Amino acid sequence: MTPGLERDIVDQQAYEHNKARLHELGLKLPRIADLADPRKRLAAKAQEIVEVDPDAPDPLNLFRVHWHNGPDRYQLVDVPGHLVLPEALTGVSAKIVVALGNRFPMINAHKVLAAYGCLIPRLMSGAFDITRHRAVWPSTGNYCRGGVAVAKLLGCRSVAVLPEGMSRERFNWLEEWVVDPSDIHRTPGTESNVKEIYDACHELAKDPQNLILNQFAEYGNYIIHRAVTGPALERTFSALSGNGRLRARAFVCASGSAGTLAAGDHLKRSLGVQTCVVEALECPTLLYNGYGEHNIQGIGDKHVPLIHNVMGTDFVIGVSDAASDALNLLFNTTAGRAYLANHKHVDQNILAGLGDLGLSSIANVLGAIKYAKYMSLGADDVVLTVATDGASMYHSEMATAQSKHFGGSFSEVEAAEAYGRYLLGAAIDHVSELGRFDCERIFNLGYYTWVEQQGISLDDFDRRRDQAFWDGLMDLVPIWDEMIDKFN
């Protein structure tokens, strides 16, 4: 059986340990179906937990691991929080719609959903024993925070593995949540150094008490995003479309672990969209089999994630980290917002919402703009994307960006430069529309990571070419939900 795809109990003793621990905590677990449609399934629970602090390590916050949290993150809302970015900002008439990940509990990022999806099959089957195992969460930042949060709610210990060059805010959060400072494992490098993370996990896996939950290879990451994030985005579009005039054209998302990209498979079936993957131009692995280093934090690269449905991907779009760095300043400084308000007449509500966009979120928006220009989209066209986290995770990066790109100052003059160069100047360069042979090239590139380095069998690697494999994974959702019911 493929680890992470368990359908039944594999270790009865561990299963009983898990049940006893959660009974002791008085904790029940939400079903995937609950998180997929919380407005119908969790309305009563939302009223029950309305006083619970969404940032506290409270087990009831598991019932907030969905896209329907309100602006205060206490209340449940009918339509997931989102921004509709105006043409005055984007330079395109198409509607760029951004779902807001910073409304998720505990970590202000949607990766807590991925962590829960990866842990469910291990917990429900007894493959993970709360009383014995430490959960190891390899990540470039948000996923390991999500894993630490979920594990803490369950009363078990975690190890966060992430590059030492990630934002100070990530480490500040981890230092408050881990059991011991040694549970933060810093690997060499920055965003692009995923191989070093895997190497650290190989060492950690030598201890049988450590269970590696690698988001890049855990199919639970794919499954829960297709089951939860996909319908949330569909619901957002339906709320906007009103009289049905609008057309959903694409779902655009940075690669990262490729979990969120699974929402594109849902939206392709339900709305007929194309799926576009964004990557850093400084490390163009999918575009050009390239390499390098960049600062679009949250989209680790130099490899093709095992859970990326490459053959179902329609575009690869390259975005420079110089653009995301500069726009982070434009969106989140007094000078930048003054320029947008006074010279571009961007509405104050939109300006306030720009703080909901972190570095990878800005990259997603730029990818959506480039797609809209490439496809010559009009006012009735909608491009859907997500904001993984908000700007609060990158305040420490702003001084570095200001020094690196603007000589140490950022006035309205520099704001105008950033706007003209990176928003109005966003072009259709480094956009690849994928045909079959392009998809095959990218798919084959994954062989060197997963078969040669990580020991995945060739059969398990190759079966991912077929869309039926990815569709078949969704058969696990009702099975896992039934396991959760029995467990509860």
N, C-alpha and C positions, 0 to 999 in steps of 0.2 A: 504493500500500500504506500502511495506517495505521502510523505509526512505533510501534515496540514490539510489533507483531504479525508480525514477519518470520518467514517459513517456510523461507527458503533464504538462501544467501550473496548479499549485495547489493554487497559490495566485496571482491573477492578479495584485493587487496593488503593491505587492513586485516586481513582474516581471517588471512592468512599471518603478519602482524606479531603478532597475538594468539597464534597457535599457537607461534611462536618464543619469545615472552616467557614463556608458561606452561611450555614445555619447559625453558627456562633456569632457571625457578624450581622445576622438578621437581613441578609442581602439576597434579593432575587435579581435575575438578569433579564434585560430587555431582549425580546426576539428581534431578528433582523427585520421581519415584517413590521414590527412596532416602530423601528427607526426609519423605515422607508415611508411610512405614512402616519406620523405621530399625531397629526390633527384629528384623525379618526380613532387611533388606537391608544393614544396616551393622553387624551384630554383630561381624564380624571386624575391620572398620575401627575400631570402638570399642576393641577390645583393643589394636590397633596404636597408637592415639593416647592411651592412658590416661595417659601421663606428660606430655602436652602441656598447658601452662597455658591454661585456657579464656579468660584475660584477655589473652593475648599475641597480638601480630600475626603469628600462625603460620598459614600457608595451610591446615594440617590442620584448623583450627577451622571451616572451611567445612562439614566433615562433622558439626559439632555444631549447625548452623543448623536445629534442629527442636525439637519439644516434649518429647522423651523424655530429656532430660538429668536426671540425678539431683540430689539436694540439693547435692552437692559440685561439680556441673557437670563432673566428670571422667567419671563412669560413665554407662552407658546403662541406662534402666529400662523395664520393660514397659508401665507405665501413666504417662501424662504427669503431672507434678507438679501438684497441685491442692489447694485447700481446700474442705471442705464446712462452710459456716458454720452454726452451731447456732441454734435458735430463741431461746436466751438472748441472743444477740447481735443477730439480725435482727428479732426480734419477729414472725416469720411461721413457720408450721409447715412450709411448703414448703422443700425443700433447695436452697439457693443454692450452686452449684458454680462455683469460680473457678479457671481454668487459669492457671498461673504463668509469666508471660513473663520474669521476671528470671533464669530458668535458661538463657536463650540466651547464647551466648558473646560475649565482647569488650565488649558494650555493656549487658549485663544487661537487655535489652528485646527484645521479639519483632520490632521493626522491622527488625532485620538480615535477617530472612526476606523482608520486603517489598523491601528494597534488592537482595537477590540475585535475586528474581523479576523486578524491573524491568531488571536488567542482562543477564540471560541472553540474551534475543533479540537485543539490540544487540551483545553480545560474539560470539555464535555466528554471526551473519550478517555481521559486519564493519561494521555500521553505527556501531559504536564501535571506535576504534583506540587500543589501550592506549599506543602509542608517540607518539600525536599529540594525542589528546583529553584534556581535563580533564572529569571527571564532576561536574556541578553538581546538588546535592541540595537542593531547596527543601523546607522542613520547619518544623514548630514544635518540633523538638527531637530526638526519638529516631530518626526516619528519616534525618536527615542524619548522625547518628552511625553508624547502620548502614551507610549508603553510604560514608562515609569509611573505615570498618573494612574492608568488602569490597574497595574500591578499593585500599587499602594492601596487602592480601594479594596483589593482582594486580600490584602494582608500578606503579600509575598514580596521578596526582595528582587531588585532588578539591577542590571548593569547597562548603563548608557554608553554606547560606543559611537564617537563622532570626531571629526577632524578638529585639531587644536585651533585652527584658524577661523572657526565659525564665530558669529557675533557674540559679544560679551553678554547680551541679554539671555541667550540660550543657556549659558553656563550659570548665570545668576539664578535662573529658575531651577535648574537641575540641583544646584547646591542646596536649595531649600527643600527639595522633595526626596532626594535619595536618602537611604538609611545611613550610609557612610560615604565620606568623600572619595574613598577608593572605588566606589561603584561608578564613578565617572571615568571612563577610559578614553583618553585623548590620543588620537592617531596622528601621524605626521601629515602636514599639508592642509589643504583647504577643500573647497567644494568639489574639485575634480579628482580627488584622491580616494576613489571608492575601493580600488584594489587594496590599499593599505587597511581599510576597514575590514575587508574580507580576511586579510592575513591575520589581523588581531583576533577575529572571530575563530579562526582555525586554532589559535593558541588557547583561547578561552574554552573551546569545545573539548579540549583534552581533559577538562574537569567534568566528570559525569553529572555533577550538580548543575552545570550550566546548560540551558536549552536555548539554542540560537533561533530567534524569530526574525529571519532576514526578509525585510519588506520587499526586496527586489526579487525574491523567489517564492514568497508565500502566496499561494493562490487565494487565500482568504482575503488578502488585500484587494485583488481583482474582484472577487465575488461581492464583497460588501459595497464597493464603490459602484459596481454595475447595479446592484440591488437597491442601494440607498441614494447615492449621489445622482445617478441617472434619472430616476423618477422626480427627485427634487428639482432638477434643472428643467425637466419637462413641465412640471407644475408651474415653475416661474415663467416659462414661455407662454403657457396657456393663459396665465393671468394677464400677460401683456398683450396677447394677440387679440383679445376682445372680440371684434366682429370677424375675426379670421382673415384679415387682410395681410397680416404679417407672415413671412416665411422664414422658418429656421433653416439656416444654410450650413452652419458648421459648429462643431465643438472644438475649441482650441485650448490646449493645455501643455505645459512643459512636461518633459519626460519624467524626471525624478525617478521614482521607483516604478512608474507606469501604472500604479494602482488607479489613480484618478482618471487616467485615459480610458479605463473600462466603462466609464459613464458614456463615452462615445459609442460603444457597442449598443447600449440601451437606446440612446438617442437616434442612432442610425436606423434602428428598427421602428421606433415610435414616430420619429419626425423626419426621417430621411436625410439627416445631416451628413456632412463629411467630417472625418476625424483628422485633426491637424496637431502634430506634435511639435513643440517649441524646444529648441536647444540653444545653448550659448554659442555665439559665433566664434568666440575665443577657443572653444573646444568642440569642433563640429564633427562629432563622431558619426552621427546618422547621415549628415549631409555629405561629408567628404572623407569618411573614415579617418577623420583628423583627431588631433589631441591638443592639449594645452591646459591653461588654468584660467579661471574666471571667478566672478564674485556674485553671480545670480544665485544666492544661497537658497538651497532647497531642491536643486535639480542635478544631483550628482551624476557623473557621466564617465566617459571613456569606456563605456560598455553598453550593451543592449540588455535591459532587464529581462529576466526569464518570463515575467508575467506581462510583458508587452505583446499585445496581439499585433505583430508587425504586419501580417498579411491583410489586416483590416484597417490599416492606416492609409490615408489619402494624400497627406501633405507633410513635409518637414519644413520648418520655418526657422531660420537662424536670426537671433537677436543679440546685439552686443551688450556686454555688461556695462560699457560706458553709458549706454542709453538708460538702463535701469538705475544706475548710480545717479545720473544727472536728473532724471525725472523724480527720483526720491526726494531730491532737494527742491525741485520745482513744486512738488505736491505738498511738501511738509515744512516749508520755511515761510516766514512772514513775507519776505520779498517775492518768493515764488507765487504765493497765493494772491498777493497784491497785484502782481502782473496779470495773472489769469482773470482776476475780478475787474481790474480797471481797463485793461486793453483788449481782453477777449470776452468780457462780459459773461464769464462763467458764473452760474447761479451759486449762491452761498451754500445751499444744501449739498450741491455736488462738491464744492470745495471742502466742506466738512467731511464728506464721504471719502475723499482721497486718502485720508489717514487710515482707511481700511485696507489699503493696498501695500503689501510688503514688496520686497525686491522681485521675487519670482512672480508675484501677482502683476507687477508692472510689465514684466517680460511677457506674460500671457496677454495683457492688453495690447502690447506692441505687435505680438504675433497675430492677434485678431485684426488689427488695423492693416497689417501687411496682407493678410488674406483678403480683406474687404477690397483693398486696392487691386490686388491681383485678379480678383473675380469681377471687378467693376460693379460692386453691389450698390443698391439704391436704398431709398428711405424705408422701403417695406421689407428689407432684409434684416435678419437678426443673426448675430454671431454670439454664441454662448461661451463663456469661460468662467474660471473660478479664481478667487483670491485666497490662496492657501492660508495666509496669515496677514497681519496688518503691519503698519509702519512702526508700531511700538517695539517690534522685535529688532529694529535696525537703527535706532537713534545713535548708537555708538559708531555706526558706519558713516554717518553724515559728514563728520569733520574730515575723515579720510578722503571721501569723495570730493569734498570741496577743495581740499588741497591738491588732490591728484588731477582733477579735471578743470578747475577754475582758478588756480593760483592762490587759493586760500580765502577768497571772498566770493560771496554770492548775493549780488544786488539784483535789482530789476533788470539791469542790462544782461547779466548772466542768465537770468530767468528767461528773458526773450531769446537768448542764444539757445538755451536748452529746448525751449518750446519749438523754435523754428527748425532746429537740427534734428530732433529726435521724434517729434510728433508730426508736424507738417512735413518734415523731410523723410519720414518713414517711407521706404520704397519697396519695390517687389524684387529686389536683389536677395540672393540667398533663400529663395523660395523654390522648393522642389515638389512638383506634382508627381506623385508616385504611380508608375505603372507596375505591372506584374514583376518585371525583371528588377526594377528598383527595390521593390519589397523583398524579393529574393536576396538581393545583395545585402540589405540590412539584416534580414533574418539570419543569413549565413554568418555574418560577423559575430553573432552571439555565440557561435560554436566555441570560439577560443576562450571565452569566459566560463561558459557553463559545462561544457564537456571536458575540455582540456584542463581547466584550472579547478573547477568546483565539483567535478566528478558526477555530473548528471549523465544518466545513460543516454546513448544516442537515440534510442526509441522514444524515451520521454522527451527528449529535445525536439525530435522531428514531428511528433504528433501535434505540436503546436502550430503547424502550418495550416491545419484544417479548421475552418470556422466552426465546424461541428464540435470540435474539442472545447472551444470557449463557450459555446452555447450549452454544452453538456454540463459544464461546471455549475451552471445555475440550478441544476436539479438538486444540488446540495442545500439550497436555501431552506426548502421545507423540511428536509431531513435534519438540518442543524436546529431549526426552530422547534421541531418535535423533541430533539435531545434537550434543548433548553427547557421546554415545558416539563419534561420528566425530571430534570435536574432540580428545577424550582419546586 
